[in-house]
């Protein structure tokens, strides 16, 4: 598995992101969907990593800078055919390493609360994330779970 910063130019990445957005909208009302569309992931304050096995895209994840000492994990998604292979763990590791290199004091995230998000909850908890109050521009939402990790 190779993980590297991505320029978001490849069709496979577009397709996985479209699938991610569709899944978020299928499971939540629009006002509770905080997934970033492709254009927002191209912003200067966002870095995107992808994981590959040869030409096969395994997964994606991003880090958005909220302020000089605080980043947000965004767009974590493993390709269905790569589930159970440690892709999310590897991408999250790359994101956290970058956050530490940037000198962030903490990294936070927003995720869903329903059963389909249970694997994400377990992943983040294994890496030391704990529940927190809404951060940045988020408001309390019964369909959102907020987590943070002090670095």
C-alpha atoms as an extended CHARMM CRD file, in Angstrom:
* protein
*
       151  EXT
         1         1  UNK       CA              0.0000000000        0.0000000000        0.0000000000  PROA      1               0.0000000000
         2         2  UNK       CA              1.3320000000        3.4100000000       -1.0280000000  PROA      2               0.0000000000
         3         3  UNK       CA             -0.0690000000        6.5220000000        0.6550000000  PROA      3               0.0000000000
         4         4  UNK       CA              0.7310000000        9.9250000000       -0.7440000000  PROA      4               0.0000000000
         5         5  UNK       CA             -0.6680000000       13.4190000000       -1.0870000000  PROA      5               0.0000000000
         6         6  UNK       CA             -3.1300000000       13.5020000000       -3.9760000000  PROA      6               0.0000000000
         7         7  UNK       CA             -3.8550000000       16.2450000000       -6.5210000000  PROA      7               0.0000000000
         8         8  UNK       CA             -7.4660000000       15.0350000000       -6.9750000000  PROA      8               0.0000000000
         9         9  UNK       CA             -7.0800000000       14.6290000000      -10.7290000000  PROA      9               0.0000000000
        10        10  UNK       CA             -7.7720000000       10.9040000000      -11.1480000000  PROA      10              0.0000000000
        11        11  UNK       CA            -11.2190000000        9.5240000000      -12.0350000000  PROA      11              0.0000000000
        12        12  UNK       CA            -10.9770000000        6.7630000000       -9.4090000000  PROA      12              0.0000000000
        13        13  UNK       CA            -10.5920000000        9.4080000000       -6.6880000000  PROA      13              0.0000000000
        14        14  UNK       CA            -13.5610000000       11.3530000000       -8.0850000000  PROA      14              0.0000000000
        15        15  UNK       CA            -15.6750000000        8.1910000000       -8.0580000000  PROA      15              0.0000000000
        16        16  UNK       CA            -14.7810000000        7.2790000000       -4.4580000000  PROA      16              0.0000000000
        17        17  UNK       CA            -15.5170000000       10.8260000000       -3.3130000000  PROA      17              0.0000000000
        18        18  UNK       CA            -18.8420000000       10.8270000000       -5.1580000000  PROA      18              0.0000000000
        19        19  UNK       CA            -19.7210000000        7.5160000000       -3.4930000000  PROA      19              0.0000000000
        20        20  UNK       CA            -18.7460000000        8.9680000000       -0.1090000000  PROA      20              0.0000000000
        21        21  UNK       CA            -20.9480000000       12.0280000000       -0.5980000000  PROA      21              0.0000000000
        22        22  UNK       CA            -23.8490000000        9.9050000000       -1.8190000000  PROA      22              0.0000000000
        23        23  UNK       CA            -23.6030000000        7.6310000000        1.2280000000  PROA      23              0.0000000000
        24        24  UNK       CA            -23.5890000000       10.6420000000        3.5430000000  PROA      24              0.0000000000
        25        25  UNK       CA            -26.6680000000       12.1160000000        1.8460000000  PROA      25              0.0000000000
        26        26  UNK       CA            -28.4430000000        8.7440000000        1.7780000000  PROA      26              0.0000000000
        27        27  UNK       CA            -28.0770000000        8.4010000000        5.5420000000  PROA      27              0.0000000000
        28        28  UNK       CA            -28.6040000000       11.9460000000        6.7920000000  PROA      28              0.0000000000
        29        29  UNK       CA            -30.6580000000       15.0480000000        6.0410000000  PROA      29              0.0000000000
        30        30  UNK       CA            -28.7420000000       17.6740000000        4.0570000000  PROA      30              0.0000000000
        31        31  UNK       CA            -28.2680000000       19.9730000000        7.0580000000  PROA      31              0.0000000000
        32        32  UNK       CA            -26.4340000000       17.1700000000        8.8950000000  PROA      32              0.0000000000
        33        33  UNK       CA            -24.0470000000       16.3090000000        6.0390000000  PROA      33              0.0000000000
        34        34  UNK       CA            -20.6470000000       17.9310000000        6.5030000000  PROA      34              0.0000000000
        35        35  UNK       CA            -18.6730000000       15.9610000000        3.9030000000  PROA      35              0.0000000000
        36        36  UNK       CA            -16.6700000000       18.1610000000        1.5480000000  PROA      36              0.0000000000
        37        37  UNK       CA            -17.3300000000       18.0490000000       -2.1960000000  PROA      37              0.0000000000
        38        38  UNK       CA            -14.4180000000       17.7310000000       -4.5990000000  PROA      38              0.0000000000
        39        39  UNK       CA            -13.9930000000       21.4780000000       -5.1590000000  PROA      39              0.0000000000
        40        40  UNK       CA            -13.8240000000       22.1580000000       -1.4070000000  PROA      40              0.0000000000
        41        41  UNK       CA            -11.1300000000       19.4870000000       -1.0460000000  PROA      41              0.0000000000
        42        42  UNK       CA             -9.0340000000       21.4650000000       -3.5320000000  PROA      42              0.0000000000
        43        43  UNK       CA             -8.9030000000       24.4860000000       -1.1940000000  PROA      43              0.0000000000
        44        44  UNK       CA             -5.4820000000       25.7150000000       -0.0790000000  PROA      44              0.0000000000
        45        45  UNK       CA             -6.2110000000       24.8200000000        3.5650000000  PROA      45              0.0000000000
        46        46  UNK       CA             -6.9410000000       21.1410000000        2.7620000000  PROA      46              0.0000000000
        47        47  UNK       CA             -4.4530000000       18.3400000000        2.1000000000  PROA      47              0.0000000000
        48        48  UNK       CA             -5.7280000000       15.0380000000        0.7100000000  PROA      48              0.0000000000
        49        49  UNK       CA             -4.0500000000       11.6360000000        0.9220000000  PROA      49              0.0000000000
        50        50  UNK       CA             -4.9390000000        8.5600000000       -1.0720000000  PROA      50              0.0000000000
        51        51  UNK       CA             -3.8790000000        4.9420000000       -0.6090000000  PROA      51              0.0000000000
        52        52  UNK       CA             -3.1540000000        2.7590000000       -3.6190000000  PROA      52              0.0000000000
        53        53  UNK       CA             -2.2710000000       -0.8300000000       -4.4080000000  PROA      53              0.0000000000
        54        54  UNK       CA             -0.8690000000       -0.4810000000       -7.8990000000  PROA      54              0.0000000000
        55        55  UNK       CA             -3.6650000000        1.1150000000       -9.9220000000  PROA      55              0.0000000000
        56        56  UNK       CA             -6.3490000000        0.2250000000       -7.3730000000  PROA      56              0.0000000000
        57        57  UNK       CA             -7.5230000000        3.0520000000       -5.1390000000  PROA      57              0.0000000000
        58        58  UNK       CA             -7.8960000000        1.7520000000       -1.5930000000  PROA      58              0.0000000000
        59        59  UNK       CA             -8.9980000000        4.8510000000        0.2880000000  PROA      59              0.0000000000
        60        60  UNK       CA             -8.8630000000        8.5620000000        0.9220000000  PROA      60              0.0000000000
        61        61  UNK       CA             -8.5810000000       11.0030000000        3.8110000000  PROA      61              0.0000000000
        62        62  UNK       CA             -7.9450000000       14.7000000000        4.2760000000  PROA      62              0.0000000000
        63        63  UNK       CA             -6.7210000000       17.2380000000        6.7980000000  PROA      63              0.0000000000
        64        64  UNK       CA             -8.2060000000       20.7320000000        6.8680000000  PROA      64              0.0000000000
        65        65  UNK       CA             -6.3780000000       23.4630000000        8.7330000000  PROA      65              0.0000000000
        66        66  UNK       CA             -8.8370000000       25.2570000000       11.0160000000  PROA      66              0.0000000000
        67        67  UNK       CA             -6.1930000000       27.4720000000       12.6150000000  PROA      67              0.0000000000
        68        68  UNK       CA             -2.4380000000       27.3470000000       13.1530000000  PROA      68              0.0000000000
        69        69  UNK       CA             -2.7420000000       24.8130000000       15.9800000000  PROA      69              0.0000000000
        70        70  UNK       CA             -5.9050000000       22.9020000000       15.0630000000  PROA      70              0.0000000000
        71        71  UNK       CA             -6.7260000000       20.6080000000       12.1500000000  PROA      71              0.0000000000
        72        72  UNK       CA             -9.8070000000       18.6470000000       11.1430000000  PROA      72              0.0000000000
        73        73  UNK       CA             -9.9040000000       15.1320000000        9.6860000000  PROA      73              0.0000000000
        74        74  UNK       CA            -12.1830000000       15.0990000000        6.6170000000  PROA      74              0.0000000000
        75        75  UNK       CA            -13.3290000000       12.7320000000        3.8730000000  PROA      75              0.0000000000
        76        76  UNK       CA            -12.1660000000        9.4520000000        5.3820000000  PROA      76              0.0000000000
        77        77  UNK       CA            -13.4070000000        6.6550000000        3.1280000000  PROA      77              0.0000000000
        78        78  UNK       CA            -12.1590000000        3.1690000000        2.3200000000  PROA      78              0.0000000000
        79        79  UNK       CA            -13.0690000000        1.6080000000       -1.0170000000  PROA      79              0.0000000000
        80        80  UNK       CA            -15.5520000000       -1.2450000000       -0.4300000000  PROA      80              0.0000000000
        81        81  UNK       CA            -13.1960000000       -3.8460000000       -1.8830000000  PROA      81              0.0000000000
        82        82  UNK       CA            -10.4280000000       -2.7570000000        0.5190000000  PROA      82              0.0000000000
        83        83  UNK       CA            -12.3950000000       -2.9220000000        3.7770000000  PROA      83              0.0000000000
        84        84  UNK       CA            -10.6110000000       -4.7950000000        6.5460000000  PROA      84              0.0000000000
        85        85  UNK       CA             -7.1330000000       -4.2460000000        5.0960000000  PROA      85              0.0000000000
        86        86  UNK       CA             -6.0170000000       -1.4640000000        7.4600000000  PROA      86              0.0000000000
        87        87  UNK       CA             -6.4560000000        1.2980000000        4.8970000000  PROA      87              0.0000000000
        88        88  UNK       CA             -8.2060000000        3.7440000000        7.2250000000  PROA      88              0.0000000000
        89        89  UNK       CA             -5.6160000000        3.1410000000        9.9400000000  PROA      89              0.0000000000
        90        90  UNK       CA             -2.7920000000        3.8220000000        7.4910000000  PROA      90              0.0000000000
        91        91  UNK       CA             -4.3670000000        6.9870000000        6.0940000000  PROA      91              0.0000000000
        92        92  UNK       CA             -5.2110000000        8.2820000000        9.5680000000  PROA      92              0.0000000000
        93        93  UNK       CA             -1.5840000000        7.6320000000       10.5320000000  PROA      93              0.0000000000
        94        94  UNK       CA             -0.3980000000        9.7890000000        7.6160000000  PROA      94              0.0000000000
        95        95  UNK       CA             -2.8350000000       12.5420000000        8.5790000000  PROA      95              0.0000000000
        96        96  UNK       CA             -1.7630000000       12.5220000000       12.2250000000  PROA      96              0.0000000000
        97        97  UNK       CA              1.9250000000       12.5250000000       11.2780000000  PROA      97              0.0000000000
        98        98  UNK       CA              1.3360000000       15.5900000000        9.0780000000  PROA      98              0.0000000000
        99        99  UNK       CA             -0.6070000000       17.3120000000       11.8690000000  PROA      99              0.0000000000
       100       100  UNK       CA              2.2900000000       16.7470000000       14.2670000000  PROA      100             0.0000000000
       101       101  UNK       CA              4.8080000000       17.9980000000       11.6890000000  PROA      101             0.0000000000
       102       102  UNK       CA              2.7200000000       21.1570000000       11.2770000000  PROA      102             0.0000000000
       103       103  UNK       CA              2.7820000000       21.7020000000       15.0300000000  PROA      103             0.0000000000
       104       104  UNK       CA             -0.9380000000       21.2960000000       15.6070000000  PROA      104             0.0000000000
       105       105  UNK       CA             -1.9400000000       21.0070000000       19.2630000000  PROA      105             0.0000000000
       106       106  UNK       CA             -5.0230000000       19.0040000000       18.3690000000  PROA      106             0.0000000000
       107       107  UNK       CA             -6.9460000000       17.3620000000       15.5730000000  PROA      107             0.0000000000
       108       108  UNK       CA            -10.7290000000       17.0780000000       15.6240000000  PROA      108             0.0000000000
       109       109  UNK       CA            -13.4200000000       15.5060000000       13.4840000000  PROA      109             0.0000000000
       110       110  UNK       CA            -17.1530000000       15.2680000000       12.9480000000  PROA      110             0.0000000000
       111       111  UNK       CA            -18.7690000000       11.9630000000       12.1050000000  PROA      111             0.0000000000
       112       112  UNK       CA            -22.2070000000       10.4490000000       12.1830000000  PROA      112             0.0000000000
       113       113  UNK       CA            -23.9300000000        8.7810000000       15.1080000000  PROA      113             0.0000000000
       114       114  UNK       CA            -25.7910000000        5.9200000000       13.4070000000  PROA      114             0.0000000000
       115       115  UNK       CA            -24.7070000000        2.2740000000       13.2690000000  PROA      115             0.0000000000
       116       116  UNK       CA            -22.9160000000        2.5990000000        9.8780000000  PROA      116             0.0000000000
       117       117  UNK       CA            -20.4510000000        4.9470000000       11.6050000000  PROA      117             0.0000000000
       118       118  UNK       CA            -19.5220000000        2.4400000000       14.3450000000  PROA      118             0.0000000000
       119       119  UNK       CA            -16.3380000000        1.2900000000       12.5440000000  PROA      119             0.0000000000
       120       120  UNK       CA            -15.2130000000        4.9370000000       12.3220000000  PROA      120             0.0000000000
       121       121  UNK       CA            -15.9420000000        5.4550000000       16.0280000000  PROA      121             0.0000000000
       122       122  UNK       CA            -13.8050000000        2.4120000000       16.8730000000  PROA      122             0.0000000000
       123       123  UNK       CA            -10.9780000000        3.5610000000       14.5900000000  PROA      123             0.0000000000
       124       124  UNK       CA            -10.8240000000        7.0140000000       16.1110000000  PROA      124             0.0000000000
       125       125  UNK       CA            -11.1100000000        5.7410000000       19.6930000000  PROA      125             0.0000000000
       126       126  UNK       CA             -8.2400000000        3.2810000000       19.0550000000  PROA      126             0.0000000000
       127       127  UNK       CA             -6.0840000000        6.2490000000       18.0690000000  PROA      127             0.0000000000
       128       128  UNK       CA             -6.9330000000        8.2190000000       21.1920000000  PROA      128             0.0000000000
       129       129  UNK       CA             -9.7360000000       10.4660000000       19.9690000000  PROA      129             0.0000000000
       130       130  UNK       CA            -12.3170000000       11.3260000000       22.6240000000  PROA      130             0.0000000000
       131       131  UNK       CA            -15.7380000000       12.8910000000       22.3900000000  PROA      131             0.0000000000
       132       132  UNK       CA            -15.8440000000       16.6810000000       22.5120000000  PROA      132             0.0000000000
       133       133  UNK       CA            -18.1700000000       19.6050000000       22.0150000000  PROA      133             0.0000000000
       134       134  UNK       CA            -18.7830000000       20.9900000000       18.5190000000  PROA      134             0.0000000000
       135       135  UNK       CA            -15.7680000000       22.9270000000       17.2420000000  PROA      135             0.0000000000
       136       136  UNK       CA            -15.0720000000       25.4770000000       14.5050000000  PROA      136             0.0000000000
       137       137  UNK       CA            -18.3790000000       26.3940000000       12.8040000000  PROA      137             0.0000000000
       138       138  UNK       CA            -20.2660000000       23.2500000000       13.8330000000  PROA      138             0.0000000000
       139       139  UNK       CA            -23.4420000000       23.4450000000       15.9060000000  PROA      139             0.0000000000
       140       140  UNK       CA            -24.8570000000       20.7200000000       18.1310000000  PROA      140             0.0000000000
       141       141  UNK       CA            -26.6410000000       18.0990000000       16.0330000000  PROA      141             0.0000000000
       142       142  UNK       CA            -28.0690000000       14.7870000000       17.2490000000  PROA      142             0.0000000000
       143       143  UNK       CA            -26.7730000000       13.1880000000       14.0390000000  PROA      143             0.0000000000
       144       144  UNK       CA            -23.1910000000       14.3990000000       14.5930000000  PROA      144             0.0000000000
       145       145  UNK       CA            -20.5320000000       13.0440000000       16.8980000000  PROA      145             0.0000000000
       146       146  UNK       CA            -17.5510000000       15.2890000000       17.5620000000  PROA      146             0.0000000000
       147       147  UNK       CA            -14.1830000000       13.8670000000       18.5760000000  PROA      147             0.0000000000
       148       148  UNK       CA            -10.7630000000       15.3530000000       19.2420000000  PROA      148             0.0000000000
       149       149  UNK       CA             -7.2040000000       14.2230000000       19.8530000000  PROA      149             0.0000000000
       150       150  UNK       CA             -4.6120000000       16.2660000000       21.7180000000  PROA      150             0.0000000000
       151       151  UNK       CA             -1.2570000000       15.8870000000       19.9920000000  PROA      151             0.0000000000
